[in-house]
Amino acid sequence: MTHFSLVIGNIWAKKARSTGIALAVALAVMTVVTLTVVSNGLENAAAAVLTIGKADFTVAQKGVSDILYSSLDNGQVAQIQSTPGVKSAVGVLLETERINAANPLFIEIGIQPSDLESFGVTILDGTAYGPDAPNEVMLGWRAAQDLGLHVGDQFKANGTSNTVVGIYSTGISYGDLGAMFPLPALQAYNRVPGSVTLVFVKVVPGLSVAKVQATFEAAHPELTTIRTASQFGRADRNLVFLKAAVTGSTVLAILIGAVIVGNTMLLSLFERTREFGLLRAIGWARSRVVALVVSESLILALIGSAIGVGLSVAVAAGLESLPQLNGVLHSSFTAEAFWRGLVVGLGMAILGSLYPAIRAANLTPVKALSNE
């Protein structure tokens, strides 16, 4: 009999014990994978804001709890524009509003019409709004399609009815799902005169973006620059806390799961004392006994991990369908999530089975075989 067939036979012979270990692993993996995909989805959705302007980097207020709470005034925008190496700096006000059940966080962008071209906006139909035009709006083509609106129709937002004067494209899905207003109008609607949320910066071609970034941050410590999604935590503490929670839950799941697996394997050790004694009596080395017990746990961990991943897909879909999260949460199943789940499952198995395996390996044949 091969080692693998012996492992499978032992697992099958103790169905209740095997099922308990596999389910414990599955629940832990489900929890960790679900938290990871939700965290990744929220991070991707938040970081998508930065891609709208096709900038080399984005400037925000440092240390705010949410990127949309960032606030910069006209003076700061002018300072950014005057930074050596900066070609253009476009100040943009970002707000969200519940338009309907399908759009609970509809993105609204306040931007001057003179900045539309440098912001990467292409008008597909109609025209741009005027710089101080009251009650005029441009819709992203995806938003117009979803809402069934065209040039000349009325779009209700910010407690007003706005005439759709143009349909635009940014080439970025997140931007094309929103609406653009004249900057002064959106500032007035939200009672933040002279303020913008972010400044999208383009560097003079040929210059190092990293060097211009570093120069700016050295001169303005109260602000931060964001170039990649991984840097998003500089301006959004909520994402930092969320990622820390995911890491903490991973460690906790491994430790708690290891205790559950260890207890179950110890019970199995007491039941199988004579079996281990017989194996030692016929010449099995201690290392081989350890390998047998650990292998059983690893097989069960792989089965449990597969079940846990399947459950996490179902749980994530259920969370997305909740009225409070519909349209807000978009789960992102990445390789990181699956690897994290596998690490949890295998970590539980290895940590939980080591002590019982060593106990089994150290049993003396005479004492083990005399056990009743």
Sequence and secondary structure as in RCSB ss.txt:
>XXXX:A:sequence
MTHFSLVIGNIWAKKARSTGIALAVALAVMTVVTLTVVSNGLENAAAAVLTIGKADFTVAQKGVSDILYSSLDNG
QVAQIQSTPGVKSAVGVLLETERINAANPLFIEIGIQPSDLESFGVTILDGTAYGPDAPNEVMLGWRAAQDLGLH
VGDQFKANGTSNTVVGIYSTGISYGDLGAMFPLPALQAYNRVPGSVTLVFVKVVPGLSVAKVQATFEAAHPELTT
IRTASQFGRADRNLVFLKAAVTGSTVLAILIGAVIVGNTMLLSLFERTREFGLLRAIGWARSRVVALVVSESLIL
ALIGSAIGVGLSVAVAAGLESLPQLNGVLHSSFTAEAFWRGLVVGLGMAILGSLYPAIRAANLTPVKALSNE
>XXXX:A:secstr
  HHHHHHHHHHHTHHHHHHHHHHHHHHHHHHHHHHHHHHHHHHHHHHHHHTTT SEEEEETT SSGGG  EEHH
HHHHHHTSTTEEEEEEEEEEEE  BTTBTTEEEEE  GGGTTTTT EEEEE    TT TTEEEEEHHHHHHHT  
TT EEEETTEEEEEEEEEE S HHHHTSEEE HHHHHHHTT TTEESEEEEEE TTS HHHHHHHHHHH TTEEE
E SGGGGGGT HHHHHHHHHHHHHHHHHHHHHHHHHHHHHHHHHHHTHHHHHHHHHTT  HHHHHHHHHHHHHHH
HHHHHHHHHHHHHHHHHHHHHSTTTTTT      HHHHHHHHHHHHHHHHHHHHHHHHHHHT  HHHHHT  
